[in-house]
Amino acid sequence: QSQLSQALNGLSDRAKEAKEFLVQLRNMVQQIQENSVEFEACLVAQCDALIDALNRRKAQLLSRVNKEHEHKLKVVRDQISHCTVKLRQTTGLMEYCLEVIKENDPSGFLQISDALIRRVHLTEDQWGKGTLTPRMTTDFDLNLDNAPLLQSIHQLDFVQMKVSSPVPAPPILQLEECCTHNNSATLSWKQPPLSTVQVEGYILELDDGNGGQFREVYVGKETMCTVDGLHFNSTYSARVKAFNKSGVSPYSKTLVLQTSEDTQSEEQTLPFPVPLERSQLRRMSPFSSTLNLQPSFSGRSYFELRSSAHQLSLHSSLQSLNSAVDIKKMVAVAWFSFDPSSAHADIIFSNDNLTVTCNSYDDRVVLGKTGFSKGLHYWELSIDRYDNHPDPAFGVARIDVLKDAMLGKDDKAWAMYVDNNRSWFMHNNSHTNRTEGGITKGATVGVLLDLTRRTLTFSINEDQQGPVAFENLEGLFFPAVSLNRNVQVRAQSG
């Protein structure tokens, strides 16, 4: 029984290997079918390209034949015209001479005979050698040598379609360049120092902040990417891989980044220095339908580097840079300033981009730098100047909102516009809920964005202005203001 059991164990291992091998073979069948379709498409495309090239060359050669045809016809037609005129002159002279010969008056004949004889000889000389010879042959002096091309077509055959080169090595995430700022994350990577394999691009993947599946957020040649519109107070995992014609590299080690809390924190000290100047590529947020093309900024975060087998904590590295920092308190407060890169060109910035006005009498829009997609957010805007009773608008907007019209004129903004006596809510150019009470210089407008309840509420001087302005809000929203040259607004807190 023991011997049979041992033999069965060995046979069981073989059976397990056979099952795995069958799965591999079935996968190969599917892969062969997919590669066949891809190969046929490539072959058809290459042959079509040759046919297109041949058709273009055919058109060029036919154009040359047509030019030769037109040239020959022109030469022959010119010669016909010239010969016709000359023949008409000769025929007229002959008819005149025949009439003179019939003249019966000898003295009259002798008066003109010498001149006529000279003219006849001169005309005959003009029909000299070459005059009655065609100037152009009817043959086309062109010969198409297609033998080399035909030989190449007959020799057309398959060669190795893919370059035999190794796939790239896994990229290395540069920890000193990776950071978060509010709800944005910046990641930087590079190839291993001794790697000589050519890389055509990189694929950056991020999870959903809740331990869900990874998804692609960037594909390209850049080695630094900033992703906007993440959730506040969330932990994201990121990884990157490289690719070339031969295939895709394994993933880098996974980087875990913590976005900022959206509430005030006691500790705002930074655990380590972050370079202030960098060339970053802003990409589409994987969790919204907006594209944030804001400028780069420095950031900071607490993060860990981990592999699939074990975690490598960076606590010791961070403490070596700043031993006085308590790791548990490394949380940055959520804040925003106004964004010059996405604002209308007429907006004027001051006070470190916390104060805005405008040099136009028309309404112009400016957005905050930070977008919100989750949580409860409140900020206040102080009216530092208010002349001639204009009606500025305050609220939230998508990144692609109209910048040359009052906030709320399109479907990308949700706003309250207010003058010195009353206010209205506006979205998609629809005005609702007129409410008494306006603003003056020194007034404070509050904006409460509750993405848990999906509502937007406004206040003036800490008193709620009207009912709940908007409901069922979902997506990525940026603080927004529209104003003209009669108004100056300052972001007081956020």
C-alpha positions in Angstrom: 0.0 0.0 0.0 2.9 2.4 0.8 4.6 1.7 -2.5 1.3 2.1 -4.4 0.6 5.3 -2.6 4.0 6.7 -3.4 3.6 5.7 -7.0 0.2 7.3 -7.2 1.6 10.5 -5.8 4.1 10.6 -8.6 1.4 9.8 -11.1 -0.8 12.5 -9.6 2.0 15.1 -10.1 2.3 14.0 -13.7 -1.5 14.3 -14.1 -1.5 17.8 -12.6 1.3 18.8 -14.9 -0.6 17.4 -17.8 -3.7 19.4 -16.9 -1.6 22.6 -16.7 0.0 21.7 -20.0 -3.4 21.2 -21.6 -4.5 24.6 -20.3 -1.3 26.1 -21.8 -2.0 24.4 -25.1 -5.6 25.7 -25.2 -4.3 29.1 -24.4 -1.8 28.7 -27.3 -4.8 27.8 -29.6 -6.5 31.1 -28.7 -3.2 33.0 -29.0 -2.5 31.4 -32.4 -6.0 32.5 -33.6 -5.4 36.0 -32.3 -1.9 36.2 -33.8 -3.3 34.8 -37.1 -5.9 37.6 -37.4 -3.2 40.2 -36.5 -0.7 38.7 -39.0 -3.3 38.6 -41.8 -4.3 42.2 -41.1 -0.6 43.2 -41.2 0.0 41.3 -44.4 -3.1 42.8 -46.1 -1.9 46.3 -45.0 1.6 45.7 -46.4 0.3 44.5 -49.7 -2.2 47.3 -49.9 0.6 49.7 -49.3 2.6 48.2 -52.2 -0.5 48.4 -54.4 -1.0 52.0 -53.4 2.6 52.8 -54.2 2.3 51.1 -57.5 -0.9 53.0 -58.4 0.8 56.3 -57.4 3.8 55.4 -59.6 1.4 54.4 -62.4 -0.3 57.8 -62.2 3.1 59.5 -62.4 4.2 57.5 -65.5 0.9 58.1 -67.2 1.4 61.8 -66.6 4.7 61.7 -68.3 3.2 59.9 -71.3 0.5 62.5 -71.5 3.1 65.3 -71.5 5.0 63.6 -74.3 1.8 63.1 -76.2 0.9 66.8 -75.9 4.4 67.8 -76.9 4.4 65.7 -80.1 0.9 67.0 -81.1 2.0 70.6 -80.6 5.1 70.2 -82.8 3.2 68.5 -85.6 0.3 71.0 -85.4 2.7 73.9 -85.6 4.4 72.4 -88.6 1.0 71.8 -90.3 0.1 75.4 -89.7 3.4 76.7 -91.0 3.3 74.5 -94.1 -0.3 75.4 -94.9 0.5 79.1 -94.9 3.6 78.6 -97.1 1.6 76.3 -99.5 -1.1 78.9 -99.8 1.4 81.6 -100.7 3.1 79.3 -103.3 -0.2 78.4 -104.9 -1.2 82.1 -105.2 2.2 82.9 -106.9 1.8 80.0 -109.3 -1.7 81.2 -110.3 -0.5 84.7 -110.8 2.4 83.6 -113.0 0.1 81.5 -115.2 -2.1 84.6 -115.8 1.0 86.6 -116.7 2.1 84.0 -119.2 -1.2 84.4 -121.0 -0.4 88.2 -121.5 -0.4 89.1 -125.3 1.5 92.4 -124.9 5.2 91.6 -125.1 6.4 94.9 -123.7 4.1 94.6 -120.7 5.3 91.0 -120.1 9.0 92.0 -120.3 8.4 94.7 -117.7 7.5 92.2 -115.0 9.0 88.9 -116.2 12.5 89.4 -114.5 10.9 90.2 -111.1 8.5 87.2 -111.3 11.4 84.9 -112.3 13.4 86.0 -109.2 10.3 85.6 -107.0 9.6 82.1 -108.3 13.3 81.0 -107.6 13.2 82.5 -104.1 10.0 80.7 -103.3 11.4 77.5 -104.6 14.5 77.9 -102.4 12.2 78.4 -99.4 11.0 74.9 -99.9 14.5 73.7 -99.4 15.9 70.6 -97.6 14.1 69.8 -94.4 11.0 71.9 -95.0 9.0 68.9 -96.1 10.4 66.6 -93.4 8.4 65.9 -90.2 9.9 67.5 -87.2 8.5 64.8 -84.8 8.3 61.1 -85.0 5.1 59.2 -84.2 6.9 56.8 -81.9 7.2 57.4 -78.1 10.8 57.2 -77.0 9.8 55.7 -73.6 10.3 52.2 -72.4 9.1 51.0 -69.1 11.6 48.6 -67.4 9.4 46.6 -65.1 11.6 43.5 -65.0 13.3 44.3 -61.6 9.9 45.0 -60.0 8.3 41.8 -61.3 11.3 39.9 -60.0 10.9 41.5 -56.6 7.2 40.7 -56.5 8.0 37.1 -57.4 10.6 37.0 -54.6 8.3 38.6 -52.1 8.2 36.2 -49.1 7.8 36.2 -45.3 10.7 37.2 -43.1 10.8 37.4 -39.3 8.2 40.0 -38.5 9.4 40.9 -35.0 12.7 42.2 -34.0 14.4 39.7 -31.8 15.3 41.9 -28.8 14.7 41.4 -25.1 11.8 43.1 -23.3 12.7 46.0 -21.0 13.6 45.6 -17.3 11.1 46.7 -14.7 11.2 50.5 -14.2 12.4 51.9 -10.8 10.2 54.3 -9.0 12.1 57.4 -7.8 10.9 57.8 -4.3 12.3 61.3 -3.8 10.3 62.5 -6.8 7.0 60.7 -5.9 4.5 62.8 -3.8 1.0 63.8 -3.2 -0.5 67.3 -2.9 -4.1 67.6 -1.7 -5.9 65.1 -3.9 -3.3 64.9 -6.7 -0.5 62.3 -6.9 2.8 62.7 -8.8 4.9 59.6 -9.7 8.3 59.5 -11.3 10.3 56.5 -12.5 13.4 55.6 -14.5 15.0 52.6 -16.2 17.6 50.6 -14.2 21.1 52.3 -14.5 22.8 49.3 -16.3 19.9 48.6 -18.6 20.7 48.9 -22.4 17.4 47.6 -23.7 15.5 50.2 -25.8 12.2 51.3 -24.3 9.4 52.7 -26.4 7.1 53.8 -23.6 5.6 53.2 -20.1 2.3 52.2 -18.7 1.3 53.7 -15.3 -1.5 52.0 -13.4 -3.4 53.1 -10.3 -6.0 51.4 -8.2 -9.3 53.0 -7.1 -8.1 54.0 -3.6 -10.1 51.2 -2.0 -7.9 48.2 -2.9 -9.7 47.6 -6.1 -8.4 46.6 -9.5 -5.6 48.5 -11.2 -6.4 50.6 -14.2 -4.2 52.4 -16.8 -3.9 56.2 -16.2 -1.1 57.0 -18.5 0.6 55.4 -21.6 3.5 57.2 -23.2 7.2 58.1 -23.3 7.3 60.5 -20.3 8.8 59.3 -17.0 6.8 61.6 -14.7 3.0 61.9 -14.4 0.6 63.8 -12.2 -2.9 62.4 -11.7 -5.6 64.8 -10.4 -9.1 64.3 -9.0 -8.3 61.5 -6.5 -10.3 61.1 -3.3 -9.1 62.9 -0.2 -7.8 60.9 2.8 -7.4 57.8 0.6 -4.6 55.3 0.0 -3.7 54.5 -3.6 -1.4 51.9 -5.0 0.6 52.7 -8.1 2.9 50.6 -10.4 4.5 51.1 -13.7 5.9 48.9 -16.5 7.9 49.5 -19.7 7.3 48.2 -23.2 9.0 47.9 -26.6 8.3 45.9 -29.8 9.3 42.6 -28.1 6.8 42.9 -25.2 6.1 44.3 -21.8 8.3 44.3 -18.8 7.3 43.1 -15.4 5.8 45.6 -13.0 7.8 47.8 -10.8 7.5 47.5 -7.1 4.1 48.9 -5.9 4.1 52.4 -4.4 1.5 53.3 -1.8 0.5 57.0 -1.6 -1.7 58.7 0.9 -3.7 61.8 -0.2 -4.3 64.7 2.1 -7.1 64.8 4.6 -9.9 67.3 3.9 -10.0 68.5 7.5 -7.6 70.7 9.5 -4.6 68.9 11.0 -2.5 69.9 13.9 0.7 68.8 12.2 1.6 70.2 8.8 5.4 69.8 9.0 6.9 68.1 6.0 8.9 64.9 6.6 11.4 65.4 3.8 12.3 68.0 1.1 10.7 67.8 -2.3 12.2 69.4 -5.4 10.3 72.5 -6.4 11.1 72.5 -10.1 10.2 69.5 -12.2 8.8 68.7 -15.6 5.5 66.8 -15.1 2.9 65.5 -17.4 -0.7 66.0 -16.2 -3.0 63.2 -17.2 -6.7 62.5 -17.1 -8.1 61.5 -13.7 -9.1 57.9 -13.8 -12.1 58.7 -11.7 -13.7 61.5 -13.6 -14.3 62.6 -17.2 -12.3 65.8 -16.9 -8.8 66.7 -17.9 -6.8 68.9 -15.5 -4.0 70.7 -17.3 -2.8 72.6 -14.3 0.9 73.5 -13.8 3.2 71.4 -11.7 3.7 72.1 -8.1 5.7 70.6 -5.2 3.9 68.1 -3.0 4.6 65.7 -0.2 3.1 62.5 1.2 3.7 59.5 3.5 4.2 56.4 1.4 5.5 52.9 1.4 7.3 50.8 -1.2 6.3 47.2 -1.3 6.7 44.1 -3.5 4.4 41.2 -3.9 6.2 39.1 -1.4 6.9 41.6 1.4 6.6 45.2 2.4 9.6 47.6 2.7 8.6 50.3 5.1 10.1 53.7 4.6 9.7 54.7 8.2 13.4 54.4 8.9 14.4 56.4 5.8 12.0 59.2 6.7 13.1 59.3 10.3 16.8 59.5 9.2 15.9 62.7 7.2 13.9 64.3 10.0 14.1 62.3 13.3 11.8 64.9 15.1 8.8 64.1 12.9 6.1 61.9 14.2 5.1 59.7 11.3 1.5 59.4 12.5 1.1 63.2 12.2 2.3 63.5 8.6 -1.0 64.8 7.2 -1.3 67.9 5.0 -4.4 70.1 5.2 -6.5 70.4 2.1 -6.3 73.9 0.6 -6.4 75.7 -2.8 -5.4 78.9 -4.5 -6.6 80.2 -7.8 -5.2 78.6 -11.0 -3.6 81.0 -13.6 -3.1 78.2 -16.1 -6.8 77.4 -16.6 -8.2 81.0 -16.1 -9.3 83.4 -18.8 -6.5 85.7 -20.0 -8.2 88.8 -18.6 -8.0 87.5 -15.0 -5.4 89.4 -12.8 -3.8 87.5 -10.0 -2.1 88.8 -6.8 -1.5 87.8 -3.2 0.1 84.4 -4.2 -2.9 83.7 -6.4 -5.3 84.0 -3.5 -6.7 87.3 -4.8 -8.3 87.8 -8.3 -9.8 90.6 -10.3 -10.3 91.3 -14.0 -9.3 93.9 -16.6 -12.5 93.5 -18.7 -16.0 94.8 -18.2 -17.3 91.3 -19.3 -17.5 88.4 -16.9 -14.5 86.1 -16.8 -14.0 82.8 -15.0 -11.2 81.6 -12.8 -11.0 78.1 -11.1 -9.3 76.9 -8.0 -6.3 74.6 -8.3 -7.8 71.7 -6.4 -10.7 69.5 -7.6 -13.0 67.6 -5.3 -14.8 64.3 -6.0 -15.6 63.1 -2.5 -16.2 64.4 1.0 -17.4 67.6 2.6 -15.8 70.9 1.5 -16.4 74.5 2.6 -14.6 77.7 1.6 -15.1 81.4 1.9 -14.5 84.3 -0.5 -14.1 87.9 0.7 -15.3 90.8 -1.5 -12.4 93.2 -1.3 -13.7 95.6 -3.9 -17.3 96.1 -5.2 -18.0 99.1 -7.5 -21.0 100.0 -9.7 -23.2 97.1 -8.5 -21.9 94.2 -10.7 -23.1 90.6 -10.2 -20.2 88.2 -9.7 -20.9 84.5 -9.5 -19.6 81.9 -7.1 -19.8 78.1 -7.1 -18.2 75.0 -8.7 -17.3 74.0 -12.2 -15.8 71.3 -14.4 -12.3 72.0 -15.7 -13.6 72.7 -19.2 -16.2 75.3 -18.2 -16.6 78.3 -20.4 -14.1 81.0 -19.3 -15.5 84.0 -21.2 -19.1 84.0 -19.8 -20.8 84.3 -16.4 -20.4 81.2 -14.3 -23.5 79.0 -14.8 -24.1 79.9 -18.5 -23.2 76.4 -19.6 -23.8 72.9 -18.2 -20.3 72.7 -16.7 -20.9 75.1 -13.8 -23.3 75.4 -10.8 -23.3 78.9 -9.3 -24.9 81.7 -7.4 -24.7 85.1 -8.9 -25.5 88.1 -6.7 -25.7 91.9 -6.8 -26.1 94.4 -4.0 -29.8 93.5 -3.4 -30.6 89.9 -4.4 -29.2 86.6 -5.7 -30.1 83.8 -8.1 -28.9 80.2 -8.7 -27.8 79.4 -12.2 -26.9 76.2 -14.1 -27.0 75.7 -17.9 -28.3 79.3 -18.3 -31.3 78.5 -16.1 -32.0 81.0 -13.4 -33.9 79.9 -10.2 -34.6 80.8 -6.6 -34.4 84.6 -6.5 -33.5 85.5 -2.9 -33.4 88.9 -1.3 -30.1 90.0 0.2 -26.9 91.0 -1.6 -23.2 91.8 -1.2 -21.1 94.9 -0.5 -17.5 95.5 -0.1 -16.2 93.4 2.9 -18.9 90.8 2.5 -18.1 87.1 2.8 -19.6 84.5 0.4 -19.5 80.9 1.7 -19.7 77.8 -0.6 -20.5 74.4 1.0 -20.0 71.4 -1.3 -21.3 68.2 0.2 -20.4 65.3 -2.1 -21.7 62.8 0.5 -25.2 64.2 0.1 -24.3 65.5 -3.4 -25.5 69.0 -2.6 -24.3 72.6 -3.0 -25.3 75.4 -0.6 -24.3 79.1 -0.4 -24.1 81.6 2.4 -23.5 85.4 2.7 -21.9 86.7 5.8 -22.4 83.2 7.5 -26.2 83.2 6.8 -27.5 80.6 4.3 -28.6 82.3 1.1 -31.8 80.6 -0.2 -32.5 76.9 -0.1 -30.1 74.1 -1.1 -29.0 75.4 -4.5 -28.2 72.2 -6.4 -28.6 68.4 -5.8 -27.4 65.2 -7.4 -23.9 66.5 -8.0 -21.4 63.8 -9.0 -17.9 63.9 -10.5 -15.0 66.2 -10.2 -15.6 69.8 -9.2 -13.3 72.8 -8.9 -14.0 76.0 -6.9 -15.0 78.7 -9.4 -15.7 82.4 -9.6 -16.7 84.8 -12.4 -16.2 88.5 -12.1 -15.4 91.7 -14.0 -13.1 94.7 -13.4 -15.5 96.1 -10.8 -15.0 93.3 -8.4 -12.0 91.9 -6.5 -12.3 88.6 -4.6 -9.9 86.9 -2.1 -9.9 83.3 -1.1 -10.2 83.6 2.6 -10.1 80.0 3.7 -10.6 76.6 2.2 
